[in-house]
């Protein structure tokens, strides 16, 4: 009861939010701030700052540590980053997402009976991106050596006390892990026993991973002895990973277990530095990665929402919730059809999608009285003076919806009673252990796992003005490790589609990047860094981040208040992860997750508007954020009260 009362006080909307208490204290720092998904990883960032590294150095150290801890990612995954460079006054984007390997075609996967690439195993893998992305960021924008930055991760690989969340994830996934010999050797430290996974607090040793990281550092140090520059030496480590003996063992182990990745795939891949996308929301420049992520969905949403007086509606009022939900219906529909790797697209839609005029037009489509269960993609091409070349796919998409099992003609409305969705959430909180969710073993528990499938976030800032926001992921548990590298392969190929009618921009092809949910965020005000923010949570990421941003900008919350505030979640979207059939991923119109403290008045009003209500204590993934306080010349850190996310400032 005491906890419920405190939560009600924290999350209730009222004027004077600055005085509101939070469950976790806000972080303050004058010199630097490091926030990420694990306490030990935040400590790694602090260690680098104490060695006089900048925010890029610290962010790379936190990234390396989280990968080593299998914090819903590993070294074989992917890295996406936004960096504010105070020397140029610009935000840059780092695209270190892997690509589909040789032979990864729709015909290949359909021939194996898939509607989407699989969730787990070697055939779910794209090429690893995190190692390359880390080396590139460090070489171009850091100040320290790879040896210094990897030191905390290497010490952890030699043995660290594993936390309960990861240890229990290993135990839950041991059915898969037992199928993969290299994974089994690393993760199942008690083979044949009732619990084969490590115990919480057990010293978890990763000899093969330590060997891989040692080889990378050795390549760097050898290059330095040969009088190479700091950058050249770091890229020598990169080359050993992607073209040398590490690459050969990775490919051997991948192919031995049925994977497709070749040495040529690794050698051809490289991280890309690119221009981020951005829009202006009431004088604030908001930055996201390009449409190979779901990030522009948040920008589109802001373009729509600025046509409404959100502040006067009131935080989480019925009107506010409805306006948010309807906006996200439209922007997710656009995401699901128009987003994909721009390198493979000769007729992009993104300029139209992000135009203010398109935002106004979409805002006018919102029914202020009722949920639109059939909200679909718009047509952005007239807003850039072109004709939409994909209209025939939109027609095919409607037919796909009509013929898919369990859906009614003309839309995506499931025949089953959507009010059953998430009912087990009334008693389940994901603050720590996820065992209850998986133990539920219901269709909806599987759906929730796909909807929320995690990642982590890394936020760092320093007194010199460097600001970093990273949302890395991939290679999560249960991970298939490639040979004796200790590296879990990515599972990101599952975010591709095999049918152009679902998304003509995101059909799998060799060398192509999948459209991912991963979405670091940054905002500038008056040309200076204002916010850096990120979150875990699959398809919920930009839902959560949109509301976090509005909590700060519209409702005056501090970053800690905004990370803890109750959100809503929409399920009226195509899932990006999990399942191998159309039915696994289809939208659930009107399905909405609300916080337990939602008033009875609001509940009844939303039901009358056509919503199917579900409730939970947790309605947001773990949000991490840094606010640059220009008035006082200091840094504020926020870290969600859900999960294990943690921050340190000085």
C-alpha positions, 0 to 999 in steps of 0.5 A: 500500500505504501508503495502504491501511494508513493507511485501515485504521488510520483506519477500524478499530474499537477502543476509544480512538477519540480517539487515532485519526489521520485523513487530513484534520486536524480543524478547531478554532475559538473564534469561528466555523466555516465548512464547505462543498463547495468551498474558495473557498466556505468562503473566502467564509464566512470573509470574511463572518465577518471582517466580523463577520457571524454564522453566518447571514450566512456560510452565505448567502455560502457558499450564494451562492458554491457556486451561482455555482460550479455545485457540483452546484447553481445559483441556480435550485435549492432550499435547505433549512435548519435554524437554531438561534436562540440568542435563542429557544433553538429550531431553525427550518426553512426550506423554500425548495423550488420547486413544480411549475409550472402544467400539470405534471400526471401526464396531461401527463407520461404523454402524453409517454411518461414514467413519471416527469418527465424528468431534464434540461431545462425539463420537469424544472424546479420554480420556483427557491427558492434566491434566495428562501430566501437572501434570507429567511434573511438578512433574518430572521436575518442582520446584514449587507446583501445587497450584503455577502453577495453580494460574493464570489459576484459577484466570482466571477461576474465570473471565477474559476479553474474547478476540474477537477471542474466543468470536466469535468462540463461536458465530459461534459454537452455533448451536452445543453448544446448543445441549450440556446442559453443554456447553450451560450453560458455553458458551452462556452467553446471551441465547435467544439473537441475539448474545448468546456468550460473547462480546469481553472484557466481564468477562467470568466466568467458575465456574465449571472449577474453582471448578475442579482446586480447587479440584486438588489443594486441593488434593495436599495440603492435601497430603502435610499436610500428609507429602507426598513429592512434587511429591507425592502431585502433583500426588495426584491431578492427581489421583483425576482427573483420579480416584476420584470424578472429573473422576466420574463426567466427565464420567457421563457427557460424557455418559449422552451425548452419549459418550463412555469413562468409569471410567476404561478408565480414570484409565488405562490411563497414560502419557508416557515418551519416547525417541524422534526421531531425525536425524542429518541435517548438524551437527544439531540434530533435535528432534521430537516425535514418529510416533504417531504424524506427527513429523517424517515427518519433519525429513524425509523431512530433510533427503531428502533435504540434498541431494540438495543445497537449499541455492544456489537455493535461498529462495522461488525461483521456484526451491526451492518451487518445491523441497520443494513441491515434498519432502513433497509429498513423506513424507506426503504419508509416514506419511499417510500410515505408521504412528500410535501408535507404542504401537499397531504395531509389525512391525514398519517402522520408522527406515527405514523411517528415514534412510539416505539411504531411504532419498537418495532413495526418493530424486532420485524419485523427478521429477525436472521438473514436479509435481508428482500428483501420489506420493505415499508411499515408501517401507522403509522395505528393508532399515531395512532388512525386507519385507514389510508386508503391500503391499497388503494394498497399492494395496487396497489403489489404488483401493480406490482412483479409486472408490472414487467419483470425482477421476481419475483412477490411482491417487488422481487427482480430476475431478474438476478444482483445480484452484478454490481451495482457491480463496476466500483466495485472500481477506481473512487473518486469522490474527485475526477474522475468520468470513470471512472464515466461512462466505464464506460458500464454500466447500473450506472454509470447507476444509481450516478449516480442513487443518488449524484446530488450536492448540497452542504452548508453548515455554519456556527456562531459564538461567539454560538450561531448554528448553521446547516445547509443542504443546497441543490441543483438546477440542476446540470450539465448545466443548462438556463439560463433566458434571459439570467439566467445561472440554471440551472433546477432538475431537481427535478420528477423526484423526483415520481411519476406513480402513486399506487401508488408514493407517494400523497403525492408525485404531481405537481400544480401548486403542490406541492413534490416529496419531495426527498432533501435533508436538513440535520441538527442535534442538541441536547444539554441544550438546546444545539447539539451537532452540525450535519451534512450530506452530498452524495449523493441517496438515500444522504444519510440513510444516511450521516448516520445512520451519522455520527451513530452514529459520534459518539454510540455509538462516540465518534469525533470529527467528523473521524473520523466523516466519514472512517469507512467506511459501508455503502450499501443499494440496497433502495429506490426511487430518487428521481432519474434514469431515466424508467421504473419499471425505472430506479428499482426497489429492488435487494434485498440489494444492499449496498456495503461498504468495501474493508477489510471482513474476509473473515469479515464478507463470508462471514457477510453472503453467508450472510444473503442479501446481494449484496456490492459493494465500494469505497474510497468508501462515503460521500458528502462529510460536513461537520459542526460539533461544539460542544465545551461542555467547552472552549468551542470548535468542532470542524469535520469535512470528509470526505476524499472530494471537494472539501469544505473548512472554515475556523475561527478 
